[in-house]
């Protein structure tokens, strides 16, 4: 038997104001994206913003449907838009935020496993990690370089093509 240990690494800031200007701007875009959330059932709005190498920003917001499995998370809305329209313009960073009127979010909300797996696929496709910024508007910010800190056991099989 062999014991293994996995450690994750991320930076925590007390607020978005501690980030550099370019990351603050990306967070502001994620807040803007959140306003287009269609979340009448959960009342849990999520916004995502991708910064591409060219400087272009892609926005995504969660889109719910009365048939619950038919909805889509903000992250995948933005990521699939990138994959369909800008696959040759690498993703440099992604900011994600959430809000609900039901209670106060006191820490960032992490992306679901499906969104993390999609981001992992795109990191592999572009052969470079994506800086991920998770934040709440009145609270802490978590920043990591690459998806492995959130999803250490990525599903990949190099022989699948």
N, C-alpha and C positions, 0 to 999 in steps of 0.2 A: 504494500500500500504506500502511496505517496500523498502527502498533504500538499495542497496548493492554496495560495492566498491571492485574492484579487484586491487591488487597491485602486481607488478612483482619485482623480485630481481635478479640482476646480477652484476658481477664485470666487470669493464672496465679497461684494461691495455693499455698503449700507444703503445706497440709493443710486439711481441712474446718473445723478449729478457727478458721481465720482468717475464715470467712464469718460473716455476721450470724446471729442466732439462728434466724430464720425459714427461712433457707437451710440451716442445719445440721439443723434438724428435717426438712426435705424430703429431705435426703440420708439421714437415719436411716430415713425411710420407704422410700426406694429400696433400702436394705440389707434392710429387712424384706421387701419385695416379692421380692427375689432368693431368699429362702428357699423360695418357692413355685415356683421354676424347675423345669421338667421337662426335664432335659438329660442323660439317661443316655448319650447317644452322644458328644457333644462334651465333656461334663463342664465346660462353660463356662457358668456361671450369670450371668444378667443381670437386673437389677432396675431398674424405672423408676417414678417417682412424679411425678404432675402436681399442681400447686397451682392451684385455680380461684379466680376472683375472690371467690366466696362464702366461701373458706377451705376448702372440701371438698378432700380428697386422693383421687386415684385411683391405684391401684397396677397395675402390670403386670410380668410376668416372662416370660422366653422359654419357649416351649412347643415342644419338639422332637417329632418323630414318626419312626418307623422309615422311612417314606417321606419322605425329607428335605425335599422341597419343600413338604410339608404343614405344616411347623412355622411358627411366627410369632415374630418378635422381641419383646422386652419393650416397646419403645417403641410398636410398632403395637398390641399388646394393650391398653395403656393409652389410646392415642389413639383407637382404634376404640371402646373403651368410652365415652370422652368423647363422641365423635360420635354414638353411638347413644342416650346417656342424658342428656347435659348440654350440648347444643350452644349453649344460650342463656346459659351460665355460662362466660365466657372463661377460657382457659388463661393463667395469669400466668407460670408457670415450670415447668420439667421438670428433674428430676435423674436421672442414669443412672449406674449402677455395674456392675462385673463382677468375677467371681472364678473362679479355677480352682485345684484342688489340684495340678494338673500342673506349674505354675511360678508365679513371683511376677510379678504385673502391676506394672510400674514407672511406667506412665503411663496416663492415662485412655484408654478405648476409645471411638472415635467411632462414632456410629450409621451403619448401612449406608445406601446411597443410597435404597433404597425407603422406609426410615423417615424420612429427611430430606425426601423428596418429600411424604410424607403430612403431616409437620409443616408443610411449606411451604403445602400446600393449606389446612390449618386456620388457619394464620396469616392467609392471604388471606381466608378465610371470616369470621374474626372481626375483620379489619382492624386487627390489632395484632401486634407481634412477641412471641415467647415467649422468656423468659430460659432459656437452656440451661446446665445445670451438669453437667459430666462429671467423674467423680472415681474414684479408687481409695482404698480404706479407709486404706491406709498410704502415702499419697503425694500427688502434686500434684492440683490441681483446676483445670479450665479452665472459664471462664464467658464466655458471649457473649450479646448481646442480639439475638436473631433468628437465623434459619436461614441467611441469606445468607453468613455467614462460613464455614459448612461446605459449602454447596452454591451457589456463586456463579452457576452457570448453571441456574437453576430452569427446569423445563418449565412454561411457562404460555402459553396463547394465549387472550386475552381474548374472542375471538369464539366460543370453545367454550362452550356453556352447557348 
